[in-house]
Amino acid sequence: MSKSIKLLKRLLNNPKDFTFGELETLLTGFGFHLSNAGCTSGSAVRFINLKTGHIIRLHKPHPSPVLKQYLIKVIIKELKQGGYLND
């Protein structure tokens, strides 16, 4: 089983310890790349899929790299709306 599939299964289980690094690895597997929204963006980042044009915007968690539960739900919703996940 590939790392992306393992991370996807983990994400869909709404873990309380899913990190930003794991999210970056997962979304990279879907063809996204990480982009800061600008030099003064602070923690605002976006993941852009150049093939589909889909953009996922969020704030990078800090000081801990662990994603908040609401962000996990938003990411799952975005992936479903973008057609990356089956319902």
C-alpha positions in Angstrom: 0.0 0.0 0.0 1.5 3.4 -1.0 2.2 6.1 1.4 -0.5 8.4 -0.2 -3.2 5.7 0.3 -2.2 5.2 3.9 -2.3 9.0 4.5 -5.7 9.3 2.8 -7.2 6.5 4.9 -5.7 8.2 8.0 -7.1 11.6 7.0 -10.6 10.1 6.4 -10.6 8.7 10.0 -10.4 12.3 11.3 -7.2 11.8 13.5 -6.4 14.3 16.2 -2.7 14.2 15.3 -2.6 14.7 11.5 0.3 17.0 10.7 0.8 19.7 8.1 3.7 17.6 6.7 1.4 14.6 6.2 -1.1 16.9 4.5 1.5 18.2 2.2 2.6 14.7 1.3 -1.0 13.6 0.7 -1.9 16.6 -1.5 1.4 16.3 -3.5 0.2 12.8 -4.4 -3.0 14.3 -5.8 -0.9 16.6 -8.0 -1.0 19.7 -5.8 1.9 21.9 -4.9 2.3 24.3 -2.0 2.4 28.0 -2.6 2.5 30.9 -0.1 -0.1 33.5 -0.9 2.5 36.2 -0.9 5.6 37.4 1.0 3.4 39.0 3.7 0.9 36.1 3.8 2.1 34.9 7.3 0.6 31.4 7.8 -1.8 31.6 4.8 -0.9 28.9 2.3 -2.6 27.4 -0.7 -2.3 24.1 -2.4 -2.7 24.4 -6.2 -3.3 21.7 -8.7 -2.0 23.0 -12.0 -3.7 20.3 -14.0 -7.2 21.0 -12.7 -6.9 24.5 -11.4 -8.3 23.4 -8.0 -7.0 25.6 -5.1 -7.2 24.6 -1.4 -6.6 27.6 0.9 -5.8 27.3 4.6 -3.7 28.6 7.4 -0.6 26.6 8.3 -0.9 25.5 11.9 1.5 27.0 14.4 3.3 26.6 16.8 2.3 22.9 16.6 2.2 21.3 13.2 -1.0 19.4 14.1 -4.1 20.3 12.0 -7.2 21.4 13.8 -10.3 19.1 13.4 -12.2 21.7 11.4 -9.4 21.9 8.9 -9.4 18.2 8.4 -13.2 18.4 7.6 -12.6 21.3 5.2 -9.8 19.4 3.4 -12.0 16.3 3.0 -14.9 18.4 1.7 -12.5 20.2 -0.8 -11.2 16.8 -2.0 -14.7 15.5 -2.5 -15.8 18.6 -4.3 -12.8 18.5 -6.6 -13.5 14.9 -7.5 -10.5 13.5 -5.9 -12.5 11.3 -3.5 -15.6 9.1 -4.1 -18.5 9.8 -1.7 
